[in-house]
Amino acid sequence: MILWRRIFNHSFSFNKRENIMRVDLLGIGSRGDVQPLAALAVHLQQKGHSVRLTAGDEFAGLANDAGIPFLALGLNMQAEIARHTNIYELAASLSPRILQSCDTNTDAIISTFLGVSSCRLAREHGIPFFYVVPIPGLLTSKFAYPLFPQFPLGGVYNRFTHRMAEGMTRRFFPDANCLFQEPRPTYLFCFSEKLLPRPADWGTFAHVTGFWYLDRPAGWQPPQTVVDFLHAGEAPVCIGFGSMPGTDADYTTNLVLEAVKRSGQRAILVAGWGGLQPTALSAEILWVENIPYDWLFPQVRCVVHHGGVGTTADALRAGVPSVIVPFGGDQAFWGRRIHQLGVGPQPIPFKQLNAGRLADSMRYTAQNEDMHNQAARMGEQIRAEDGLEKAVKIIKSTPRLKHGS
């Protein structure tokens, strides 16, 4: 840790040119948390800024492929997420490592929720802090907090749910209180207004930038088995449930295989942390450990996934419909939104999932030309946005604070 700190300080000490920033990015969480910050780090670096990404040890390869400096947190985040069922407990347990990893000789600290203990440190040293938020979890009358039921009870209920969420965060993770204190830190919502328009009652500190995409490494080549499978028949359905540890992999895999058989579709199964297993596959089904979605999704008929905002963003950019199976968290919120926009059927909660329902939903989506046309139109709109460039402009325009403000 000391060695890394010296390297970080040394590499930044020479760069005093106007408009060149030193940026510390804390991508603490699952791949869905890390990947957007890695994308931002790449974009900042391409603009001539000095960056460092801190994340779980298992993401060293991702940072290396992206060509960005990396500081390992000293633990495996997949294991930590599986071990802690309570996000506040997990965040509190990570705080000492987060504070130790931070460098106060920097021009900006950018963090996901699990790293927000760094917010207090940033404020103490007058460093601008940027809170990266993949979900619309900020007080509004427009909709309920994404982890709460979206009952049609109007603005009073919606604001109440946001107040409840804020109160729980303040009580169970006091290090996050800095997020709610004046002056508020800058919130960077890394989703598109095409997916969810910015509520008019948000403060000026809240910015919806558009999605942050990390494209596949330069020179990457697809496995020949995947290329051959895609060329061997009609466009398949892609099925993967992302970072969903703790599920019964055998049960989920068998259910998916039966659903694919009943639907009459060809399918590519992506393992991820969701644990789909390569068992009893047929000539119509291909299993892959992982594969860049920006390459695969434009070549599939639709995507069956858990509704995480990262996978949702990839499907939207590719212009293909999503069949969303929410496991928990904000996933039901995005599943509902995808259906409202006409680019996916009604979401099916995982607890209500069976082979028949999944088969029907896949078949309906694969054959629905109106849905495909709408997804294609949205894809064009999403691809025209530049969320990373907008985020960089916001970061560069934010002045340093007075110490202790």
C-alpha positions in Angstrom: 0.0 0.0 0.0 2.8 2.4 0.9 4.6 1.6 -2.4 1.5 2.3 -4.4 1.0 5.6 -2.5 4.5 6.7 -3.4 4.1 5.7 -7.0 0.8 7.6 -7.2 2.2 10.7 -5.5 5.3 10.6 -7.7 3.4 10.2 -10.9 1.2 13.1 -10.1 3.8 15.5 -8.6 5.2 16.7 -11.9 1.9 17.5 -13.5 1.0 21.1 -12.6 -0.2 22.2 -16.0 -3.5 24.1 -16.2 -6.6 21.9 -16.7 -4.7 18.6 -16.1 -6.3 16.7 -13.2 -5.2 14.0 -10.9 -8.2 11.8 -10.2 -8.7 8.9 -7.7 -11.6 6.6 -8.7 -13.0 4.1 -6.2 -14.9 1.4 -8.0 -16.0 -0.6 -5.0 -18.5 -3.4 -5.6 -19.3 -5.9 -8.3 -18.4 -5.7 -11.9 -21.4 -3.5 -12.5 -20.0 -1.0 -10.1 -16.4 -1.2 -11.3 -16.9 -1.2 -15.1 -18.4 2.3 -15.4 -15.6 3.8 -13.3 -13.1 2.0 -15.4 -14.7 3.5 -18.5 -14.5 7.0 -16.9 -10.9 6.4 -16.0 -10.1 5.5 -19.6 -11.8 8.6 -20.9 -10.1 10.9 -18.5 -6.7 9.3 -19.3 -7.4 9.8 -23.0 -7.9 13.5 -22.3 -4.5 13.7 -20.7 -5.5 13.4 -17.1 -3.8 11.2 -14.5 -6.0 8.5 -13.0 -6.0 5.6 -10.6 -8.7 3.0 -10.2 -9.1 1.3 -6.8 -11.3 -1.9 -6.8 -11.4 -5.5 -5.6 -8.5 -7.7 -6.4 -10.3 -9.7 -9.0 -10.6 -6.6 -11.2 -6.9 -6.2 -11.8 -7.3 -7.9 -15.2 -10.0 -5.5 -16.2 -7.9 -2.5 -15.4 -4.9 -4.0 -17.2 -6.9 -4.7 -20.3 -8.2 -1.1 -20.2 -4.7 0.3 -19.7 -5.3 2.2 -16.5 -3.3 2.3 -13.2 -4.9 0.0 -10.6 -4.7 -0.3 -6.8 -6.0 -3.6 -5.4 -8.2 -3.2 -2.3 -6.7 -6.3 -0.8 -9.8 -8.5 -0.9 -12.1 -10.3 -3.3 -15.3 -8.3 -3.6 -17.3 -11.2 -4.9 -16.5 -13.1 -1.7 -17.3 -10.0 0.4 -20.6 -9.4 -1.2 -21.6 -13.1 -0.8 -20.5 -12.9 2.9 -22.5 -9.8 3.8 -26.2 -9.8 3.3 -26.6 -6.2 4.5 -25.1 -3.5 2.3 -24.6 -1.1 5.2 -22.7 -3.7 7.1 -20.6 -4.4 4.0 -19.9 -0.7 3.5 -18.9 -0.2 7.1 -16.6 -3.1 7.0 -14.8 -1.7 3.9 -14.4 1.9 5.4 -10.9 1.4 6.9 -9.5 0.0 3.6 -11.2 2.7 1.7 -9.7 5.5 3.8 -6.3 3.9 3.7 -6.4 3.6 -0.1 -7.3 7.3 -0.7 -4.7 9.8 -1.6 -5.2 13.4 -0.5 -2.7 14.7 -3.1 -5.4 14.6 -5.8 -7.8 16.9 -7.6 -10.9 14.8 -7.4 -12.2 11.7 -5.7 -14.9 9.8 -7.6 -16.7 6.9 -5.8 -19.5 4.4 -5.8 -21.7 3.9 -2.7 -19.5 1.3 -1.1 -16.6 3.8 -1.1 -18.4 6.9 0.2 -16.5 6.9 3.4 -14.0 8.8 1.3 -16.4 11.7 1.0 -15.6 12.9 4.5 -11.9 12.7 3.8 -12.3 14.6 0.6 -14.3 17.4 2.4 -11.7 17.6 5.1 -9.0 18.3 2.5 -11.0 20.5 0.2 -11.1 17.9 -2.6 -14.1 17.8 -4.9 -16.0 14.6 -4.3 -18.2 13.0 -7.0 -20.7 10.3 -6.1 -21.4 7.9 -8.9 -25.0 6.7 -8.8 -26.3 4.1 -11.2 -29.9 4.3 -9.8 -32.1 7.4 -9.4 -31.9 7.3 -5.6 -32.4 11.0 -4.8 -35.4 12.7 -3.3 -38.2 13.3 -5.8 -42.0 13.2 -6.1 -41.7 11.7 -9.5 -41.2 8.0 -8.5 -40.5 6.0 -5.4 -37.0 5.1 -4.3 -36.0 2.3 -6.7 -35.7 -0.4 -4.0 -39.3 0.3 -2.8 -42.5 -0.9 -4.5 -43.6 1.5 -7.2 -47.2 2.0 -5.9 -49.3 4.6 -7.8 -49.8 6.6 -4.7 -48.4 9.9 -5.9 -45.8 12.4 -4.8 -46.3 12.1 -1.0 -45.6 8.3 -1.1 -42.7 8.7 -3.4 -41.0 11.3 -1.3 -41.6 9.3 1.8 -39.8 6.3 0.3 -36.8 8.4 -0.5 -36.8 9.9 3.0 -37.0 6.4 4.4 -34.0 5.3 2.4 -32.0 8.3 3.4 -32.8 7.7 7.1 -31.7 4.1 6.9 -28.5 5.1 5.3 -27.8 7.8 7.9 -28.5 5.4 10.7 -26.8 2.2 9.6 -23.9 3.8 7.7 -23.0 7.1 9.3 -19.9 7.5 7.0 -22.4 8.3 4.2 -23.9 11.3 6.0 -21.6 13.5 4.0 -23.8 12.7 0.9 -26.7 14.6 2.5 -24.8 17.6 4.1 -24.6 21.0 2.5 -22.9 21.8 0.3 -24.0 18.6 -1.4 -21.3 16.7 -3.3 -21.8 16.3 -7.0 -24.0 13.4 -8.0 -23.2 11.7 -11.3 -26.1 9.6 -12.4 -24.5 7.3 -15.1 -27.7 6.4 -17.0 -29.4 7.9 -19.9 -32.3 10.4 -19.9 -33.7 8.3 -22.7 -34.2 5.5 -20.2 -35.3 7.8 -17.3 -35.7 11.6 -17.7 -34.1 13.7 -15.0 -36.8 14.8 -12.4 -37.3 18.5 -12.4 -37.3 18.6 -8.6 -33.7 17.4 -8.3 -31.1 20.0 -7.1 -28.4 21.5 -9.3 -25.8 19.2 -7.8 -27.5 16.2 -9.5 -26.5 15.4 -13.1 -27.8 12.7 -15.5 -24.8 12.2 -17.8 -25.8 9.3 -20.0 -24.3 5.7 -19.8 -20.6 5.1 -19.3 -19.5 2.3 -21.6 -16.3 0.3 -21.3 -15.7 -1.2 -24.7 -13.8 -4.4 -25.3 -10.0 -4.3 -25.3 -8.2 -3.4 -28.5 -7.2 -6.4 -30.4 -9.8 -8.7 -28.7 -10.9 -11.5 -30.9 -14.1 -13.6 -30.3 -13.8 -17.3 -29.6 -14.3 -19.3 -32.8 -16.9 -21.4 -31.2 -19.1 -18.4 -30.6 -18.6 -17.1 -34.2 -19.4 -20.6 -35.6 -22.6 -20.8 -33.4 -23.8 -17.4 -34.5 -23.3 -18.3 -38.1 -25.0 -21.7 -37.8 -28.6 -20.5 -37.6 -31.0 -17.8 -36.7 -29.9 -15.1 -34.2 -30.0 -16.7 -30.7 -31.3 -15.4 -27.4 -28.6 -14.4 -24.9 -29.2 -15.4 -21.3 -27.2 -14.3 -18.3 -27.9 -13.1 -14.8 -24.8 -11.1 -14.1 -23.6 -10.6 -10.5 -26.1 -12.7 -8.6 -24.2 -14.7 -6.0 -26.1 -17.0 -3.7 -28.5 -18.5 -6.2 -28.9 -22.2 -6.8 -26.9 -22.5 -10.0 -28.1 -26.0 -10.8 -31.8 -25.1 -10.4 -31.4 -21.9 -12.4 -29.5 -23.7 -15.2 -32.0 -26.5 -15.5 -34.9 -24.0 -15.5 -33.3 -22.0 -18.3 -32.4 -25.1 -20.4 -36.0 -26.2 -20.2 -37.3 -22.8 -21.1 -35.0 -22.6 -24.1 -36.2 -26.0 -25.2 -39.9 -25.0 -24.9 -39.4 -21.7 -26.6 -37.9 -23.2 -29.8 -35.1 -20.6 -29.7 -31.4 -21.0 -30.0 -29.5 -19.6 -27.0 -26.1 -18.5 -25.7 -25.8 -18.8 -21.9 -23.3 -16.4 -20.2 -22.1 -17.6 -16.8 -21.0 -14.5 -14.9 -21.4 -14.5 -11.1 -25.0 -15.8 -11.7 -23.6 -19.3 -11.9 -25.2 -20.8 -15.0 -23.6 -24.2 -15.4 -22.4 -25.9 -18.7 -24.5 -29.0 -18.2 -26.6 -31.0 -20.6 -26.2 -28.6 -23.5 -27.6 -29.3 -27.0 -26.5 -28.2 -30.5 -28.9 -25.3 -30.1 -27.3 -24.0 -26.9 -23.8 -22.6 -26.3 -22.3 -21.8 -22.9 -19.6 -19.1 -22.5 -17.8 -18.1 -19.3 -17.9 -14.4 -20.3 -17.8 -12.3 -23.4 -17.9 -8.6 -24.2 -21.5 -7.5 -24.5 -20.8 -4.7 -26.9 -19.7 -7.4 -29.4 -22.3 -10.0 -28.7 -25.6 -8.2 -28.1 -26.0 -6.6 -31.6 -25.9 -10.2 -32.9 -28.7 -11.7 -30.7 -32.4 -11.6 -31.0 -33.0 -10.5 -27.4 -31.3 -10.6 -24.0 -32.6 -12.3 -20.9 -31.0 -10.8 -17.9 -31.5 -9.7 -14.2 -32.1 -6.1 -14.9 -28.9 -4.6 -13.6 -28.5 -1.1 -15.1 -25.2 -2.1 -16.7 -26.6 -5.0 -18.7 -29.7 -3.0 -19.4 -27.5 -0.2 -20.8 -25.7 -2.7 -23.1 -28.9 -4.1 -24.5 -30.3 -0.6 -25.1 -27.2 0.5 -27.0 -27.3 -2.7 -29.1 -30.9 -1.9 -30.0 -32.3 -5.3 -28.9 -35.2 -6.0 -26.5 -34.7 -7.2 -22.9 -36.5 -9.9 -21.0 -35.8 -8.9 -17.4 -35.9 -11.4 -14.5 -35.3 -9.2 -11.4 -33.6 -10.9 -8.5 -33.8 -7.9 -6.1 -32.5 -4.4 -5.5 -33.2 -1.9 -8.3 -33.7 -4.5 -10.9 -37.5 -4.5 -10.8 -37.4 -0.7 -11.2 -35.5 -1.0 -14.5 -37.5 -4.0 -15.6 -40.7 -1.9 -15.2 -39.1 1.0 -17.0 -38.0 -1.2 -20.0 -41.5 -2.4 -20.3 -43.0 1.1 -20.2 -40.7 2.1 -23.0 -41.8 -0.8 -25.2 -38.4 -2.5 -25.4 -39.3 -5.5 -23.3 -42.2 -7.5 -21.9 -43.4 -7.4 -18.4 -40.6 -8.4 -16.1 -40.8 -11.8 -14.3 -39.5 -11.7 -10.7 -37.1 -14.6 -10.2 -39.2 -15.9 -7.3 -42.1 -16.3 -9.8 -40.0 -17.7 -12.6 -40.7 -21.1 -14.1 -39.7 -22.7 -17.4 -43.2 -22.1 -19.0 -43.3 -18.3 -18.2 -39.7 -17.8 -19.3 -40.3 -19.7 -22.6 -43.5 -17.7 -23.3 -41.7 -14.4 -22.7 -38.7 -15.3 -24.8 -40.9 -16.5 -27.7 -43.1 -13.4 -27.5 -40.2 -11.0 -27.4 -38.3 -12.8 -30.2 -41.3 -12.6 -32.5 -42.5 -9.1 -31.6 -41.4 -6.8 -34.5 -42.9 -3.7 -32.9 -40.7 -4.2 -29.9 -37.7 -4.8 -32.1 -38.3 -1.7 -34.0 -38.7 0.4 -30.9 -35.5 -1.1 -29.4 -33.7 -0.2 -32.7 -34.9 3.4 -32.5 -33.8 3.6 -28.8 -30.4 2.1 -29.7 -29.8 4.9 -32.3 -30.6 7.5 -29.6 -28.4 5.9 -27.0 -25.5 5.6 -29.4 -25.7 9.3 -30.2 -25.1 10.2 -26.6 -21.6 10.7 -24.9 -22.1 10.2 -21.2 -18.4 10.0 -20.5 -17.6 13.3 -22.2 -20.5 15.0 -20.3 -19.2 13.6 -17.0 -15.6 14.8 -17.7 -16.9 18.3 -18.4 -18.8 18.3 -15.1 -15.8 17.1 -13.2 -13.5 19.7 -14.8 -15.9 22.6 -14.1 -16.2 21.8 -10.3 -14.0 24.1 -8.2 -12.1 22.9 -5.2 -13.7 23.4 -1.8 -12.2 25.3 1.1 -10.7 23.0 3.6 -13.2 21.7 6.1 -16.3 22.9 4.1 
